């Protein structure tokens, strides 16, 4: 039996340490084909993400993948990050943290189509006309 990597455990421990000390945990990710993040926010093949509890929804930090929802310019995005692509986790306020070696990531192992994962949304249907959105019930008050 192959020994598991310490990387996901250290990432979770650093996240907890940042949170316990009132710091904002920032995750630095090297973006590859298996990483799902908003492409407009990727610079030089990397993205830095705030993974604090106030900035994320449904944060799951597993041994192979980190998944969560976050807002970018007011739009909710589902992010999917292979742990192998994480290059650092640090506290924004102090810079204390740890760097990691970046390795080759694996595609999401699930679903009916190996090239898809939950972050890509529902599968396409044969419905020719999508249901139009309902009009808003909100009114402008002056």
C-alpha positions in Angstrom: 0.0 0.0 0.0 1.3 3.4 -1.0 1.7 6.0 1.7 -0.6 9.1 1.2 0.8 12.5 0.7 1.1 15.0 3.6 0.2 17.9 1.3 -3.6 17.8 1.8 -3.2 17.4 5.6 -0.8 20.4 5.8 -3.2 22.5 3.6 -6.1 21.8 6.0 -3.9 22.4 9.1 -2.7 25.8 7.7 -6.3 26.8 6.9 -7.4 25.9 10.4 -4.4 27.8 11.9 -5.2 30.9 9.8 -8.8 30.8 10.9 -8.0 30.2 14.6 -5.7 33.2 14.6 -8.2 35.5 12.8 -6.1 35.6 9.6 -7.4 35.3 6.0 -6.1 32.1 4.3 -5.0 32.6 0.7 -4.5 29.7 -1.6 -2.1 30.0 -4.5 -2.9 27.6 -7.4 -1.0 26.8 -10.6 -3.8 26.5 -13.2 -3.8 23.5 -15.5 -6.4 21.7 -17.7 -8.0 20.0 -14.6 -8.4 23.2 -12.6 -11.7 25.1 -12.8 -11.4 28.7 -11.8 -12.6 32.0 -13.5 -10.1 32.4 -16.3 -10.3 36.2 -16.2 -8.6 36.1 -12.8 -5.7 33.9 -13.8 -2.3 35.8 -14.1 0.9 34.1 -15.4 -0.7 30.7 -15.1 -1.6 31.2 -11.4 -4.5 32.4 -9.3 -4.6 33.4 -5.6 -7.9 32.7 -3.9 -9.3 33.8 -0.5 -10.5 30.5 1.1 -11.7 32.0 4.3 -15.1 31.0 5.7 -16.6 34.4 4.8 -15.4 34.2 1.2 -16.4 30.6 0.4 -19.5 28.5 0.4 -19.6 24.7 0.6 -15.8 24.5 1.1 -14.6 20.9 0.8 -10.9 20.2 1.4 -10.4 16.6 0.5 -7.2 14.6 -0.1 -7.3 15.0 -3.9 -9.5 18.0 -4.6 -10.6 21.3 -3.1 -14.1 22.5 -4.1 -16.1 25.5 -3.1 -18.2 28.3 -4.4 -17.1 32.0 -4.3 -18.2 35.3 -5.8 -16.2 37.0 -8.5 -17.5 40.4 -9.5 -20.9 39.5 -7.9 -21.2 36.2 -9.8 -21.2 32.9 -8.0 -18.6 30.5 -9.4 -18.0 26.9 -8.6 -14.2 26.2 -8.2 -12.5 22.9 -8.5 -8.9 22.7 -7.6 -6.8 19.5 -7.6 -4.6 19.4 -4.5 -1.6 18.6 -6.8 -1.9 22.2 -8.3 -1.7 24.0 -5.0 1.6 25.9 -4.7 1.1 27.7 -1.4 -1.2 28.6 1.4 -0.5 31.7 3.5 -2.1 34.2 5.9 -2.8 37.5 4.0 -2.1 39.6 7.0 1.3 38.2 8.0 2.5 36.2 4.9 3.2 33.2 7.2 2.4 29.9 5.5 3.9 27.2 3.4 4.9 26.6 -0.2 4.3 23.2 -1.9 5.7 21.3 -4.8 3.3 21.4 -7.8 2.6 18.0 -9.4 0.6 16.6 -12.3 -3.1 16.6 -11.5 -5.7 14.1 -12.4 -9.1 14.8 -14.0 -12.2 14.6 -11.8 -13.0 10.8 -11.4 -16.7 10.7 -11.6 -19.9 11.1 -13.5 -21.0 9.6 -16.8 -18.4 11.5 -18.8 -14.8 11.4 -17.6 -14.2 14.9 -19.2 -16.9 16.5 -17.0 -17.1 17.3 -13.4 -19.6 19.0 -11.1 -18.1 22.4 -11.7 -19.0 22.3 -15.4 -22.7 22.3 -14.6 -25.5 20.0 -15.8 -25.1 18.0 -19.0 -26.7 19.4 -22.2 -30.2 18.3 -23.0 -32.1 17.9 -26.2 -34.6 20.6 -25.1 -34.5 23.1 -28.0 -35.9 26.0 -26.1 -34.7 26.8 -22.6 -37.3 28.0 -20.1 -37.3 31.9 -20.1 -36.4 33.4 -16.8 -39.2 34.7 -14.6 -39.6 38.5 -14.4 -38.4 40.1 -11.2 -40.9 40.9 -8.5 -38.8 43.8 -7.3 -39.8 47.3 -7.9 -37.7 50.5 -7.9 -38.7 52.8 -5.0 -37.8 56.5 -5.2 
